[in-house]
Amino acid sequence: MDSQFQVASPPSPRDTRIGVAIRVSFFVALVVIGLAFISSLLVAVFGVVVAGSIGLCATGLLANLLTMRIFDRRPLQDIGLQVGHRALINFLLGALFGGGSAALMLLAPLLAGTGHLVIRPHSVFNWASLVTYLFALLIAAMGEEMIFRGYAFQLLIEKIGPFATVLPVGVIFGLAHSSNPNATVLGVLNTMIWGILLGYAFLRSHDLWLPIGLHYAWNAVLPLFGVNLSGLTIDVTRYSYRWDLTPLWSGGSYGPEGGLLTTIFAIALFFAIARAPVKVQTARIAQVLNEGLLDGGF
């Protein structure tokens, strides 16, 4: 009687450690090149904030689009950028939680008398500047999410698992902000927590719209109250926020993201997102997550 042997087929080159490392390295190289050249070319024309926002978005789009087309022949929406009512719901949920928590964090000291809004001298309110600012922060948030939670992030989730991906990428996200003006250790740690939070938001929704909404609304609301955003002063409302709290709580010159108030609210957002009525979508790793096939290794 003939023996029957089952011979396991060798893995596709794209599924090997080397194949994954090549794809991730290619993506990272495109990001580094894009940030170095696109933003620098735009600064002279648009200024730092707008140029940085356009540069982030353009870099995120190009890095994801080129990497996906070259290695996987997938459309861009496969990283979780599909459109429709589910995407809109997730974006609005993210905006509600991100903007609402930022507003509550700054309203509470105002009501308690430990925070005060004061008019900036020689400052003029301009609606066009406000609209430009809101749009610039939106495309900046989209760009950062495509870079940090896009193709490479999702590929690593598929190959090594959520825990081994979300935590390191969150740390990198925080370290990427360490060169911002007036950055502090607590500010960088808070940004790491936010990076992990945004990664968790992706795991909840399997799209980028929930983390984009969170990221955008948080960033948009802070300067509306006149506080610094990650060390940057963005004057859009004529007001500045004066604290009676110590820098440990207020964040000092870095802004609230450098204080313990942000630590508390960021941690609370994990519980809020866990209970939110998120609409699960179909990013490229969604099927793997839904079937529970992640085993933490290749």
C-alpha positions in Angstrom: 0.0 0.0 0.0 1.4 3.4 -1.0 2.1 5.9 1.8 0.5 9.3 1.5 2.6 12.2 2.6 1.5 15.8 3.0 4.2 18.2 2.1 3.7 21.7 3.4 4.1 24.3 0.7 6.7 26.9 1.4 5.4 30.3 2.5 5.1 33.1 -0.1 8.2 35.4 -0.1 5.9 38.2 1.0 4.9 36.3 4.1 8.5 35.5 5.3 10.2 37.7 7.9 12.5 39.1 5.2 9.5 39.8 3.0 7.7 41.6 5.8 10.8 43.5 6.8 11.4 44.7 3.2 7.8 46.0 2.9 7.9 47.8 6.3 11.4 49.2 5.5 10.2 50.4 2.1 7.2 52.1 3.7 9.3 53.8 6.4 11.9 55.0 3.8 9.1 56.6 1.8 7.8 58.3 5.0 11.3 59.7 5.9 11.9 60.9 2.3 8.5 62.4 2.1 8.7 64.3 5.3 12.2 65.5 4.5 11.4 66.9 1.1 7.7 67.7 0.8 7.3 69.7 4.0 10.6 71.6 3.4 9.5 72.6 -0.1 6.1 73.9 1.2 7.3 75.9 4.2 8.4 78.9 2.2 5.0 79.2 0.6 2.5 78.2 3.3 4.3 78.6 6.6 5.1 76.0 9.2 1.7 74.8 10.3 0.0 74.6 6.9 3.1 73.2 5.2 3.6 70.6 7.9 -0.1 69.6 7.6 0.0 69.2 3.8 3.4 67.5 4.0 2.1 64.9 6.5 -1.0 64.1 4.5 0.9 63.9 1.1 3.6 61.7 2.7 1.0 59.4 4.3 -0.9 59.1 1.0 2.1 58.4 -1.1 3.8 56.0 1.3 0.6 53.9 1.6 -0.4 54.1 -2.0 3.0 53.2 -3.5 3.7 50.4 -1.0 0.3 48.8 -1.4 0.4 49.0 -5.2 4.0 47.7 -5.5 3.8 44.8 -3.0 0.2 43.8 -2.7 -1.6 45.4 -5.6 -4.3 46.6 -3.3 -6.3 49.9 -3.4 -5.7 52.6 -0.9 -9.1 52.1 0.8 -7.9 48.7 2.0 -6.1 50.3 4.9 -9.4 51.4 6.3 -10.2 54.6 4.2 -13.4 53.3 2.7 -16.3 55.8 2.5 -19.9 55.4 3.5 -22.2 55.8 6.5 -20.2 53.4 8.7 -17.0 55.5 8.1 -18.9 58.7 8.9 -20.3 57.2 12.1 -16.8 56.2 13.2 -15.3 59.5 12.4 -18.1 61.4 14.2 -17.7 59.1 17.3 -14.0 59.7 17.3 -14.6 63.5 17.0 -17.1 63.4 19.8 -14.8 61.6 22.2 -11.7 63.5 21.2 -13.1 66.9 21.1 -15.5 66.4 24.0 -12.7 65.1 26.3 -10.4 68.1 25.3 -13.3 70.6 26.0 -14.2 69.0 29.3 -10.6 68.9 30.4 -10.3 72.7 29.8 -13.8 73.7 30.9 -13.5 72.0 34.3 -10.7 74.3 35.5 -12.6 77.4 34.1 -15.7 76.4 36.2 -13.5 75.7 39.2 -11.7 79.0 39.0 -8.3 77.5 38.4 -8.3 78.4 34.7 -8.9 81.8 33.0 -9.4 83.0 29.5 -7.6 86.2 28.7 -7.5 88.2 25.5 -4.2 88.2 23.7 -2.9 91.8 23.1 -2.9 93.0 19.5 -4.7 89.8 18.4 -7.4 89.9 15.7 -9.9 87.2 15.1 -10.3 86.1 11.4 -12.9 83.6 10.2 -10.7 82.7 7.2 -7.8 81.9 9.5 -10.1 79.7 11.7 -11.3 77.7 8.7 -7.8 77.3 7.4 -6.6 76.2 10.8 -9.4 73.6 11.1 -8.8 72.2 7.7 -5.0 72.1 8.2 -5.4 70.1 11.4 -7.8 67.7 9.7 -5.4 66.8 6.9 -2.5 66.7 9.4 -4.4 64.1 11.5 -5.2 62.1 8.4 -1.6 62.2 7.4 -0.3 61.1 10.9 -2.8 58.3 11.1 -1.9 57.0 7.6 1.8 57.1 8.6 1.5 55.5 12.1 -1.6 53.4 11.7 -1.5 52.7 8.0 0.0 49.9 5.8 3.1 49.1 7.9 1.2 49.1 11.2 -1.6 46.9 9.8 0.9 44.5 8.2 2.7 44.1 11.5 -0.6 43.5 13.3 -1.3 40.7 10.8 2.1 39.1 11.2 3.1 39.6 14.8 -0.1 40.4 16.6 -1.9 43.5 18.0 0.0 43.7 21.4 3.4 43.4 19.8 2.5 46.2 17.3 0.3 48.7 19.1 2.7 49.3 22.1 5.9 49.8 20.1 4.3 52.0 17.5 2.7 54.0 20.3 6.1 54.6 21.9 7.5 55.6 18.5 4.5 58.0 18.1 5.4 59.6 21.4 9.2 59.9 20.6 8.4 61.5 17.3 7.0 64.5 19.2 10.0 64.7 21.6 11.6 67.4 19.4 8.6 69.7 19.6 9.1 73.1 21.4 9.1 72.9 25.2 8.7 69.1 25.2 8.8 67.4 28.6 9.1 63.8 29.8 5.5 63.7 30.9 4.4 65.3 27.6 6.2 62.6 25.6 4.8 59.9 27.9 1.3 61.3 27.4 1.8 61.3 23.6 2.8 57.6 23.9 -0.4 56.9 25.7 -2.3 58.7 23.0 -0.4 56.6 20.3 -1.5 53.4 22.1 -5.0 54.8 22.4 -5.2 55.5 18.6 -3.9 52.0 17.9 -6.6 50.6 20.1 -9.2 52.7 18.3 -8.1 51.1 15.1 -8.4 47.6 16.6 -12.0 48.5 17.6 -13.1 49.9 14.2 -10.8 48.1 11.7 -10.6 51.5 9.9 -8.7 54.7 10.2 -11.8 56.9 10.6 -12.2 56.4 14.3 -8.6 57.2 15.1 -8.6 60.1 12.7 -11.7 61.6 14.4 -10.1 61.2 17.8 -6.8 62.7 16.7 -8.3 65.6 14.8 -10.9 66.8 17.3 -8.5 66.7 20.2 -6.0 68.7 18.2 -8.6 71.1 17.0 -10.3 71.9 20.3 -7.2 72.6 22.4 -6.1 75.8 20.5 -9.7 77.1 20.4 -9.3 77.5 24.2 -6.0 79.4 23.7 -3.6 76.6 25.0 -0.5 75.4 23.2 -0.8 72.2 21.1 2.2 69.9 21.6 4.4 73.0 22.3 3.0 75.0 19.4 1.2 78.3 19.9 -1.7 78.6 17.3 -3.6 81.9 17.7 -7.0 81.5 16.2 -9.5 82.9 18.8 -7.7 85.9 20.3 -7.8 84.1 23.7 -5.1 82.5 25.8 -5.6 80.2 28.7 -4.1 81.2 32.1 -3.7 78.5 34.7 -3.6 78.7 38.5 -2.4 75.1 38.5 1.2 74.0 38.5 2.9 72.8 35.3 2.6 69.3 36.5 -1.1 69.5 36.0 -1.4 72.2 33.3 1.5 71.1 31.1 3.3 74.5 31.2 4.6 75.8 28.0 4.1 72.5 26.2 0.3 72.8 26.7 -2.1 70.5 28.5 -0.6 67.4 26.8 2.4 67.9 29.1 0.3 67.6 32.2 -1.5 65.0 34.4 -4.9 66.2 33.3 -4.2 64.7 29.8 -2.9 61.5 31.4 -6.2 61.1 33.2 -8.4 61.9 30.2 -6.4 59.8 27.8 -6.7 56.7 30.1 -10.5 57.4 30.5 -10.8 57.4 26.7 -9.8 53.8 26.6 -12.9 52.8 28.6 -15.1 55.2 26.5 -13.9 53.7 23.2 -14.3 50.2 24.5 -18.0 50.9 25.1 -18.7 53.0 22.1 -21.1 51.8 19.4 -18.3 51.5 16.8 -19.1 50.2 13.3 -16.6 47.5 12.4 -15.2 47.9 8.9 -12.8 46.0 6.6 -9.2 47.2 6.7 -6.7 44.7 5.2 -6.3 42.8 8.5 -10.0 42.9 9.5 -10.6 39.3 8.3 -7.7 38.0 10.2 -8.8 39.8 13.4 -12.4 38.6 13.0 -11.4 35.0 12.6 -9.1 35.1 15.6 -6.2 33.8 13.5 -3.5 36.0 15.1 -1.1 33.8 17.0 1.7 36.2 17.7 4.1 34.9 15.1 4.8 34.2 11.5 
